[in-house]
């Protein structure tokens, strides 16, 4: 269950264990200045908000990790950050933000 009504979902698979993917998520958040919020006790669910910029209110992202043999499947739900203003092209902007985050994650794994 997401922390919001998702306006988009992306799914990816990584050839790494869930613990390694989780560590990479935390590292990307730290390096990029994103706010890593709630992390589930078993570290299979990460809630974060990307940092705000002059042109972006930030994007709320929930990453759900599931083990698939030696791989890890990642489901990414995203929406506007809480309290941000809504705009017509939010879905497209948020998708680009998530794709950028995933690009950074790909580079770490």
N, CA, C and O atoms as a GROMACS GRO file, in nm:
protein
  436
    1UNK      N    1   0.085  -0.118   0.000
    1UNK     CA    2   0.000   0.000   0.000
    1UNK      C    3   0.088   0.124   0.000
    1UNK      O    4   0.184   0.133   0.078
    2UNK      N    5   0.058   0.217  -0.086
    2UNK     CA    6   0.139   0.338  -0.098
    2UNK      C    7   0.099   0.442   0.004
    2UNK      O    8  -0.009   0.436   0.063
    3UNK      N    9   0.188   0.538   0.024
    3UNK     CA   10   0.160   0.647   0.117
    3UNK      C   11   0.078   0.756   0.049
    3UNK      O   12   0.049   0.858   0.112
    4UNK      N   13   0.040   0.737  -0.078
    4UNK     CA   14  -0.032   0.836  -0.156
    4UNK      C   15  -0.104   0.767  -0.269
    4UNK      O   16  -0.086   0.648  -0.292
    5UNK      N   17  -0.187   0.843  -0.340
    5UNK     CA   18  -0.252   0.791  -0.460
    5UNK      C   19  -0.154   0.809  -0.575
    5UNK      O   20  -0.145   0.918  -0.632
    6UNK      N   21  -0.081   0.706  -0.607
    6UNK     CA   22   0.027   0.711  -0.705
    6UNK      C   23  -0.021   0.763  -0.840
    6UNK      O   24  -0.127   0.724  -0.889
    7UNK      N   25   0.060   0.854  -0.901
    7UNK     CA   26   0.027   0.896  -1.037
    7UNK      C   27   0.117   0.828  -1.138
    7UNK      O   28   0.123   0.869  -1.254
    8UNK      N   29   0.189   0.724  -1.094
    8UNK     CA   30   0.272   0.647  -1.184
    8UNK      C   31   0.346   0.536  -1.114
    8UNK      O   32   0.369   0.541  -0.993
    9UNK      N   33   0.384   0.436  -1.192
    9UNK     CA   34   0.458   0.321  -1.140
    9UNK      C   35   0.561   0.278  -1.244
    9UNK      O   36   0.534   0.276  -1.364
   10UNK      N   37   0.679   0.244  -1.196
   10UNK     CA   38   0.784   0.188  -1.281
   10UNK      C   39   0.835   0.063  -1.210
   10UNK      O   40   0.850   0.064  -1.087
   11UNK      N   41   0.862  -0.043  -1.285
   11UNK     CA   42   0.918  -0.164  -1.228
   11UNK      C   43   1.052  -0.195  -1.293
   11UNK      O   44   1.067  -0.182  -1.415
   12UNK      N   45   1.148  -0.236  -1.211
   12UNK     CA   46   1.283  -0.271  -1.258
   12UNK      C   47   1.329  -0.396  -1.187
   12UNK      O   48   1.275  -0.435  -1.083
   13UNK      N   49   1.429  -0.460  -1.245
   13UNK     CA   50   1.491  -0.576  -1.182
   13UNK      C   51   1.642  -0.552  -1.178
   13UNK      O   52   1.701  -0.503  -1.275
   14UNK      N   53   1.704  -0.588  -1.065
   14UNK     CA   54   1.847  -0.572  -1.048
   14UNK      C   55   1.909  -0.708  -1.017
   14UNK      O   56   1.847  -0.792  -0.951
   15UNK      N   57   2.030  -0.730  -1.065
   15UNK     CA   58   2.101  -0.856  -1.039
   15UNK      C   59   2.184  -0.842  -0.912
   15UNK      O   60   2.305  -0.864  -0.912
   16UNK      N   61   2.118  -0.804  -0.806
   16UNK     CA   62   2.181  -0.789  -0.675
   16UNK      C   63   2.079  -0.828  -0.569
   16UNK      O   64   1.959  -0.827  -0.594
   17UNK      N   65   2.129  -0.862  -0.451
   17UNK     CA   66   2.042  -0.898  -0.340
   17UNK      C   67   1.967  -0.775  -0.290
   17UNK      O   68   2.015  -0.663  -0.307
   18UNK      N   69   1.849  -0.794  -0.228
   18UNK     CA   70   1.772  -0.681  -0.176
   18UNK      C   71   1.853  -0.592  -0.080
   18UNK      O   72   1.836  -0.470  -0.081
   19UNK      N   73   1.939  -0.650   0.001
   19UNK     CA   74   2.019  -0.570   0.095
   19UNK      C   75   2.111  -0.475   0.020
   19UNK      O   76   2.130  -0.361   0.062
   20UNK      N   77   2.169  -0.521  -0.090
   20UNK     CA   78   2.258  -0.436  -0.170
   20UNK      C   79   2.179  -0.325  -0.239
   20UNK      O   80   2.226  -0.211  -0.248
   21UNK      N   81   2.060  -0.357  -0.288
   21UNK     CA   82   1.976  -0.256  -0.352
   21UNK      C   83   1.932  -0.153  -0.248
   21UNK      O   84   1.934  -0.033  -0.276
   22UNK      N   85   1.894  -0.198  -0.130
   22UNK     CA   86   1.855  -0.107  -0.022
   22UNK      C   87   1.967  -0.014   0.018
   22UNK      O   88   1.945   0.105   0.039
   23UNK      N   89   2.088  -0.068   0.028
   23UNK     CA   90   2.204   0.015   0.062
   23UNK      C   91   2.230   0.118  -0.048
   23UNK      O   92   2.266   0.232  -0.018
   24UNK      N   93   2.212   0.079  -0.172
   24UNK     CA   94   2.231   0.172  -0.284
   24UNK      C   95   2.126   0.283  -0.281
   24UNK      O   96   2.158   0.398  -0.311
   25UNK      N   97   2.002   0.250  -0.247
   25UNK     CA   98   1.896   0.350  -0.237
   25UNK      C   99   1.934   0.454  -0.131
   25UNK      O  100   1.925   0.575  -0.155
   26UNK      N  101   1.976   0.408  -0.015
   26UNK     CA  102   2.016   0.499   0.093
   26UNK      C  103   2.134   0.586   0.051
   26UNK      O  104   2.138   0.705   0.083
   27UNK      N  105   2.230   0.528  -0.021
   27UNK     CA  106   2.347   0.604  -0.066
   27UNK      C  107   2.309   0.712  -0.166
   27UNK      O  108   2.357   0.824  -0.159
   28UNK      N  109   2.221   0.678  -0.261
   28UNK     CA  110   2.177   0.776  -0.360
   28UNK      C  111   2.104   0.891  -0.291
   28UNK      O  112   2.125   1.007  -0.325
   29UNK      N  113   2.019   0.859  -0.194
   29UNK     CA  114   1.948   0.964  -0.121
   29UNK      C  115   2.045   1.059  -0.051
   29UNK      O  116   2.030   1.181  -0.058
   30UNK      N  117   2.144   1.003   0.015
   30UNK     CA  118   2.242   1.084   0.086
   30UNK      C  119   2.321   1.171  -0.010
   30UNK      O  120   2.336   1.291   0.012
   31UNK      N  121   2.372   1.112  -0.117
   31UNK     CA  122   2.455   1.184  -0.212
   31UNK      C  123   2.379   1.294  -0.286
   31UNK      O  124   2.434   1.401  -0.312
   32UNK      N  125   2.253   1.267  -0.320
   32UNK     CA  126   2.175   1.362  -0.399
   32UNK      C  127   2.100   1.464  -0.314
   32UNK      O  128   2.043   1.559  -0.367
   33UNK      N  129   2.099   1.446  -0.182
   33UNK     CA  130   2.031   1.540  -0.094
   33UNK      C  131   1.882   1.518  -0.084
   33UNK      O  132   1.807   1.610  -0.048
   34UNK      N  133   1.836   1.396  -0.114
   34UNK     CA  134   1.695   1.363  -0.100
   34UNK      C  135   1.665   1.329   0.046
   34UNK      O  136   1.755   1.295   0.122
   35UNK      N  137   1.537   1.338   0.083
   35UNK     CA  138   1.496   1.305   0.220
   35UNK      C  139   1.448   1.161   0.224
   35UNK      O  140   1.343   1.128   0.168
   36UNK      N  141   1.525   1.076   0.290
   36UNK     CA  142   1.485   0.937   0.309
   36UNK      C  143   1.399   0.931   0.433
   36UNK      O  144   1.446   0.953   0.544
   37UNK      N  145   1.271   0.901   0.413
   37UNK     CA  146   1.176   0.898   0.523
   37UNK      C  147   1.171   0.761   0.586
   37UNK      O  148   1.272   0.712   0.636
   38UNK      N  149   1.057   0.699   0.584
   38UNK     CA  150   1.035   0.570   0.649
   38UNK      C  151   1.098   0.456   0.570
   38UNK      O  152   1.083   0.447   0.448
   39UNK      N  153   1.167   0.370   0.641
   39UNK     CA  154   1.220   0.246   0.585
   39UNK      C  155   1.163   0.133   0.669
   39UNK      O  156   1.172   0.136   0.792
   40UNK      N  157   1.104   0.034   0.603
   40UNK     CA  158   1.044  -0.076   0.678
   40UNK      C  159   1.152  -0.152   0.755
   40UNK      O  160   1.268  -0.153   0.714
   41UNK      N  161   1.115  -0.215   0.867
   41UNK     CA  162   1.213  -0.289   0.949
   41UNK      C  163   1.290  -0.395   0.869
   41UNK      O  164   1.408  -0.419   0.895
   42UNK      N  165   1.223  -0.458   0.772
   42UNK     CA  166   1.292  -0.560   0.693
   42UNK      C  167   1.362  -0.501   0.570
   42UNK      O  168   1.416  -0.575   0.488
   43UNK      N  169   1.361  -0.370   0.558
   43UNK     CA  170   1.426  -0.294   0.451
   43UNK      C  171   1.383  -0.340   0.311
   43UNK      O  172   1.465  -0.354   0.221
   44UNK      N  173   1.251  -0.362   0.296
   44UNK     CA  174   1.196  -0.394   0.165
   44UNK      C  175   1.108  -0.281   0.112
   44UNK      O  176   1.054  -0.290   0.001
   45UNK      N  177   1.092  -0.175   0.192
   45UNK     CA  178   1.009  -0.062   0.150
   45UNK      C  179   1.077   0.067   0.196
   45UNK      O  180   1.106   0.086   0.314
   46UNK      N  181   1.101   0.156   0.099
   46UNK     CA  182   1.168   0.283   0.125
   46UNK      C  183   1.078   0.396   0.078
   46UNK      O  184   1.035   0.397  -0.037
   47UNK      N  185   1.050   0.491   0.166
   47UNK     CA  186   0.972   0.609   0.130
   47UNK      C  187   1.065   0.729   0.132
   47UNK      O  188   1.135   0.751   0.231
   48UNK      N  189   1.067   0.805   0.024
   48UNK     CA  190   1.157   0.920   0.017
   48UNK      C  191   1.091   1.032  -0.060
   48UNK      O  192   0.994   1.012  -0.133
   49UNK      N  193   1.146   1.150  -0.044
   49UNK     CA  194   1.103   1.267  -0.120
   49UNK      C  195   1.228   1.328  -0.181
   49UNK      O  196   1.326   1.355  -0.111
   50UNK      N  197   1.225   1.350  -0.312
   50UNK     CA  198   1.340   1.410  -0.376
   50UNK      C  199   1.352   1.554  -0.330
   50UNK      O  200   1.254   1.616  -0.288
   51UNK      N  201   1.473   1.607  -0.338
   51UNK     CA  202   1.494   1.743  -0.290
   51UNK      C  203   1.420   1.844  -0.378
   51UNK      O  204   1.399   1.822  -0.497
   52UNK      N  205   1.383   1.953  -0.315
   52UNK     CA  206   1.315   2.062  -0.386
   52UNK      C  207   1.419   2.148  -0.457
   52UNK      O  208   1.530   2.169  -0.408
   53UNK      N  209   1.380   2.197  -0.572
   53UNK     CA  210   1.464   2.291  -0.646
   53UNK      C  211   1.379   2.412  -0.682
   53UNK      O  212   1.262   2.419  -0.646
   54UNK      N  213   1.438   2.507  -0.751
   54UNK     CA  214   1.364   2.626  -0.792
   54UNK      C  215   1.248   2.592  -0.885
   54UNK      O  216   1.148   2.663  -0.887
   55UNK      N  217   1.260   2.484  -0.961
   55UNK     CA  218   1.156   2.447  -1.057
   55UNK      C  219   1.082   2.319  -1.021
   55UNK      O  220   0.999   2.272  -1.100
   56UNK      N  221   1.109   2.261  -0.904
   56UNK     CA  222   1.051   2.133  -0.871
   56UNK      C  223   1.022   2.128  -0.720
   56UNK      O  224   1.111   2.152  -0.639
   57UNK      N  225   0.899   2.095  -0.685
   57UNK     CA  226   0.859   2.087  -0.544
   57UNK      C  227   0.905   1.957  -0.480
   57UNK      O  228   0.884   1.937  -0.360
   58UNK      N  229   0.965   1.871  -0.556
   58UNK     CA  230   1.005   1.740  -0.506
   58UNK      C  231   0.901   1.636  -0.542
   58UNK      O  232   0.785   1.668  -0.566
   59UNK      N  233   0.943   1.514  -0.545
   59UNK     CA  234   0.856   1.402  -0.582
   59UNK      C  235   0.859   1.300  -0.470
   59UNK      O  236   0.966   1.264  -0.421
   60UNK      N  237   0.742   1.253  -0.429
   60UNK     CA  238   0.732   1.146  -0.329
   60UNK      C  239   0.748   1.013  -0.401
   60UNK      O  240   0.682   0.987  -0.502
   61UNK      N  241   0.837   0.931  -0.349
   61UNK     CA  242   0.868   0.802  -0.412
   61UNK      C  243   0.861   0.692  -0.308
   61UNK      O  244   0.912   0.708  -0.197
   62UNK      N  245   0.798   0.581  -0.344
   62UNK     CA  246   0.798   0.461  -0.260
   62UNK      C  247   0.858   0.348  -0.342
   62UNK      O  248   0.808   0.314  -0.450
   63UNK      N  249   0.967   0.290  -0.292
   63UNK     CA  250   1.031   0.177  -0.358
   63UNK      C  251   1.003   0.052  -0.276
   63UNK      O  252   1.032   0.048  -0.157
   64UNK      N  253   0.947  -0.049  -0.341
   64UNK     CA  254   0.917  -0.176  -0.275
   64UNK      C  255   1.004  -0.283  -0.338
   64UNK      O  256   0.998  -0.306  -0.459
   65UNK      N  257   1.086  -0.348  -0.256
   65UNK     CA  258   1.180  -0.450  -0.304
   65UNK      C  259   1.125  -0.588  -0.278
   65UNK      O  260   1.067  -0.614  -0.172
   66UNK      N  261   1.143  -0.677  -0.375
   66UNK     CA  262   1.105  -0.817  -0.354
   66UNK      C  263   1.213  -0.906  -0.415
   66UNK      O  264   1.264  -0.881  -0.524
   67UNK      N  265   1.246  -1.010  -0.341
   67UNK     CA  266   1.350  -1.103  -0.385
   67UNK      C  267   1.295  -1.191  -0.495
   67UNK      O  268   1.182  -1.239  -0.488
   68UNK      N  269   1.376  -1.212  -0.598
   68UNK     CA  270   1.339  -1.300  -0.710
   68UNK      C  271   1.460  -1.386  -0.742
   68UNK      O  272   1.534  -1.358  -0.836
   69UNK      N  273   1.481  -1.491  -0.664
   69UNK     CA  274   1.601  -1.572  -0.679
   69UNK      C  275   1.723  -1.492  -0.638
   69UNK      O  276   1.730  -1.443  -0.525
   70UNK      N  277   1.819  -1.479  -0.729
   70UNK     CA  278   1.939  -1.400  -0.700
   70UNK      C  279   1.918  -1.252  -0.734
   70UNK      O  280   2.007  -1.170  -0.710
   71UNK      N  281   1.804  -1.219  -0.790
   71UNK     CA  282   1.774  -1.081  -0.832
   71UNK      C  283   1.681  -1.013  -0.733
   71UNK      O  284   1.626  -1.075  -0.642
   72UNK      N  285   1.665  -0.883  -0.754
   72UNK     CA  286   1.572  -0.804  -0.675
   72UNK      C  287   1.481  -0.726  -0.769
   72UNK      O  288   1.529  -0.651  -0.854
   73UNK      N  289   1.352  -0.746  -0.754
   73UNK     CA  290   1.255  -0.667  -0.830
   73UNK      C  291   1.220  -0.543  -0.748
   73UNK      O  292   1.201  -0.551  -0.627
   74UNK      N  293   1.213  -0.429  -0.816
   74UNK     CA  294   1.183  -0.303  -0.750
   74UNK      C  295   1.060  -0.242  -0.816
   74UNK      O  296   1.057  -0.222  -0.938
   75UNK      N  297   0.960  -0.213  -0.736
   75UNK     CA  298   0.841  -0.142  -0.782
   75UNK      C  299   0.850  -0.001  -0.727
   75UNK      O  300   0.866   0.019  -0.606
   76UNK      N  301   0.840   0.097  -0.816
   76UNK     CA  302   0.852   0.237  -0.777
   76UNK      C  303   0.718   0.306  -0.803
   76UNK      O  304   0.675   0.316  -0.917
   77UNK      N  305   0.654   0.352  -0.697
   77UNK     CA  306   0.533   0.433  -0.708
   77UNK      C  307   0.574   0.577  -0.679
   77UNK      O  308   0.657   0.602  -0.593
   78UNK      N  309   0.514   0.671  -0.753
   78UNK     CA  310   0.553   0.810  -0.732
   78UNK      C  311   0.434   0.904  -0.750
   78UNK      O  312   0.336   0.872  -0.816
   79UNK      N  313   0.446   1.022  -0.688
   79UNK     CA  314   0.344   1.125  -0.695
   79UNK      C  315   0.406   1.256  -0.649
   79UNK      O  316   0.523   1.260  -0.611
   80UNK      N  317   0.327   1.361  -0.652
   80UNK     CA  318   0.375   1.491  -0.600
   80UNK      C  319   0.405   1.477  -0.452
   80UNK      O  320   0.343   1.397  -0.382
   81UNK      N  321   0.501   1.555  -0.405
   81UNK     CA  322   0.530   1.554  -0.262
   81UNK      C  323   0.415   1.618  -0.187
   81UNK      O  324   0.342   1.700  -0.242
   82UNK      N  325   0.400   1.581  -0.062
   82UNK     CA  326   0.291   1.634   0.020
   82UNK      C  327   0.300   1.786   0.030
   82UNK      O  328   0.408   1.842   0.053
   83UNK      N  329   0.187   1.853   0.014
   83UNK     CA  330   0.182   1.998   0.027
   83UNK      C  331   0.222   2.075  -0.097
   83UNK      O  332   0.216   2.198  -0.098
   84UNK      N  333   0.263   2.004  -0.202
   84UNK     CA  334   0.304   2.075  -0.324
   84UNK      C  335   0.182   2.113  -0.407
   84UNK      O  336   0.075   2.053  -0.394
   85UNK      N  337   0.201   2.211  -0.491
   85UNK     CA  338   0.093   2.254  -0.578
   85UNK      C  339   0.079   2.156  -0.693
   85UNK      O  340   0.178   2.096  -0.737
   86UNK      N  341  -0.042   2.139  -0.742
   86UNK     CA  342  -0.069   2.048  -0.852
   86UNK      C  343  -0.062   2.123  -0.984
   86UNK      O  344  -0.102   2.240  -0.992
   87UNK      N  345  -0.013   2.056  -1.088
   87UNK     CA  346  -0.006   2.114  -1.221
   87UNK      C  347  -0.041   2.008  -1.325
   87UNK      O  348  -0.037   1.888  -1.295
   88UNK      N  349  -0.074   2.051  -1.443
   88UNK     CA  350  -0.120   1.962  -1.548
   88UNK      C  351  -0.017   1.855  -1.586
   88UNK      O  352  -0.054   1.741  -1.611
   89UNK      N  353   0.109   1.890  -1.592
   89UNK     CA  354   0.212   1.798  -1.638
   89UNK      C  355   0.289   1.730  -1.524
   89UNK      O  356   0.401   1.683  -1.545
   90UNK      N  357   0.231   1.723  -1.406
   90UNK     CA  358   0.300   1.664  -1.291
   90UNK      C  359   0.342   1.520  -1.318
   90UNK      O  360   0.454   1.481  -1.284
   91UNK      N  361   0.256   1.441  -1.377
   91UNK     CA  362   0.289   1.300  -1.402
   91UNK      C  363   0.414   1.287  -1.487
   91UNK      O  364   0.500   1.204  -1.458
   92UNK      N  365   0.424   1.366  -1.590
   92UNK     CA  366   0.541   1.362  -1.678
   92UNK      C  367   0.668   1.409  -1.606
   92UNK      O  368   0.773   1.348  -1.619
   93UNK      N  369   0.655   1.517  -1.530
   93UNK     CA  370   0.769   1.570  -1.454
   93UNK      C  371   0.814   1.469  -1.349
   93UNK      O  372   0.934   1.445  -1.333
   94UNK      N  373   0.719   1.411  -1.278
   94UNK     CA  374   0.753   1.313  -1.176
   94UNK      C  375   0.820   1.190  -1.236
   94UNK      O  376   0.914   1.136  -1.178
   95UNK      N  377   0.772   1.147  -1.352
   95UNK     CA  378   0.833   1.030  -1.418
   95UNK      C  379   0.978   1.059  -1.454
   95UNK      O  380   1.064   0.973  -1.435
   96UNK      N  381   1.007   1.178  -1.505
   96UNK     CA  382   1.146   1.214  -1.537
   96UNK      C  383   1.232   1.216  -1.412
   96UNK      O  384   1.346   1.171  -1.415
   97UNK      N  385   1.177   1.266  -1.301
   97UNK     CA  386   1.251   1.269  -1.176
   97UNK      C  387   1.283   1.127  -1.129
   97UNK      O  388   1.395   1.100  -1.086
   98UNK      N  389   1.185   1.038  -1.137
   98UNK     CA  390   1.206   0.899  -1.095
   98UNK      C  391   1.306   0.830  -1.187
   98UNK      O  392   1.391   0.755  -1.140
   99UNK      N  393   1.297   0.854  -1.317
   99UNK     CA  394   1.392   0.794  -1.410
   99UNK      C  395   1.534   0.842  -1.381
   99UNK      O  396   1.630   0.764  -1.392
  100UNK      N  397   1.549   0.968  -1.343
  100UNK     CA  398   1.680   1.020  -1.305
  100UNK      C  399   1.730   0.951  -1.178
  100UNK      O  400   1.847   0.912  -1.171
  101UNK      N  401   1.642   0.935  -1.079
  101UNK     CA  402   1.679   0.866  -0.955
  101UNK      C  403   1.722   0.723  -0.986
  101UNK      O  404   1.824   0.676  -0.935
  102UNK      N  405   1.646   0.654  -1.071
  102UNK     CA  406   1.680   0.516  -1.106
  102UNK      C  407   1.812   0.508  -1.183
  102UNK      O  408   1.885   0.410  -1.169
  103UNK      N  409   1.842   0.608  -1.264
  103UNK     CA  410   1.971   0.614  -1.332
  103UNK      C  411   2.085   0.622  -1.232
  103UNK      O  412   2.189   0.558  -1.250
  104UNK      N  413   2.067   0.703  -1.128
  104UNK     CA  414   2.167   0.712  -1.022
  104UNK      C  415   2.178   0.579  -0.946
  104UNK      O  416   2.288   0.537  -0.908
  105UNK      N  417   2.064   0.515  -0.925
  105UNK     CA  418   2.064   0.386  -0.857
  105UNK      C  419   2.135   0.280  -0.942
  105UNK      O  420   2.212   0.200  -0.890
  106UNK      N  421   2.107   0.280  -1.072
  106UNK     CA  422   2.174   0.186  -1.164
  106UNK      C  423   2.326   0.201  -1.154
  106UNK      O  424   2.398   0.101  -1.155
  107UNK      N  425   2.374   0.324  -1.145
  107UNK     CA  426   2.518   0.349  -1.140
  107UNK      C  427   2.580   0.297  -1.010
  107UNK      O  428   2.700   0.267  -1.006
  108UNK      N  429   2.501   0.287  -0.903
  108UNK     CA  430   2.552   0.242  -0.772
  108UNK      C  431   2.553   0.090  -0.759
  108UNK      O  432   2.629   0.035  -0.680
  109UNK      N  433   2.470   0.022  -0.837
  109UNK     CA  434   2.456  -0.124  -0.819
  109UNK      C  435   2.551  -0.197  -0.913
  109UNK      O  436   2.555  -0.320  -0.913
   0.00000   0.00000   0.00000
